[in-house]
Structures are given as C-alpha cells and as structure tokens.
Amino acid sequence: MDRATRYGKLLKLTGKYGVYEDKKRAKGSERLWIRELPDGGKRSVPVTCHGSGYVLGVGLIRAIRRRLMLTSEHGISNEEFYSK
C-alpha cells in the first residue's frame, strides 16, 4: 500500500527506476519528473514541490506511480518500490 512520503525521498526511490527531475521545465510549484523506459520511450508527470521536505499525499503518489509505470501492474510491487 502506498504511503505519504517526502518529496526528496520519493524522488530518490523513483530514481532507481530511471526517474529524474527536469528543473528547467518547472512551472511555479510544479516540477516535471521524467522516466526513461527500457524500450527507449519516456513518461512524464508534473509533481508538486514546496521543498525536499514537502510531504506528498497517497493520492498523488499513486498517480505518479501509475503515470510513470511503477506499479505492480508493471512488475514493481509496493515492497520492492519502498525498499531501500
């Protein structure tokens, strides 16, 4: 089950799956996260950012994982995703 997580920690967790933050494409309090897929494609999602300590809610985390293809549907379990 997804859980509320700090912005910086979630970016680090997703980083092990090829996700990075494109600060140049930020607008206001949103940052663009991009995931380069193994097949050469890319997926992106805007993520609210008010600093690395900002806590992202469960709903937003679910949306991020779905959009970036980081769910059990795509072979990444919650346990694998949240493990360090």
RAQUIVEN-V920204 format. One record per pair of residues at least 12 apart in sequence whose C-alpha atoms are under 8 Angstrom apart, sorted by the first residue. I is the first residue (numbers start at 1). J is the second residue. If there is no record, write none. Layout:
# RAQUIVEN-V920204
i->[I,I]
j->[J,J]
This chain:
# RAQUIVEN-V920204
i->[1,2,2,2,2,3,3,3,4,4,4,4,4,5,5,5,5,6,6,6,6,6,7,7,7,7,7,7,7,8,8,8,8,9,13,13,13,14,17,18,18,18,19,19,19,19,20,20,20,21,21,22,29,29,29,30,30,30,30,31,31,31,31,32,32,32,32,33,33,33,34,35,43,43,44,44,45,45,45,47]
j->[78,58,61,62,78,57,58,61,55,56,57,58,61,55,56,57,58,52,53,54,55,56,49,51,52,53,54,55,56,51,52,53,54,52,81,82,84,81,35,35,36,37,33,34,35,36,33,34,35,33,34,34,48,49,50,46,47,48,49,46,47,48,49,44,45,46,47,45,46,47,68,68,67,68,67,68,64,67,68,64]
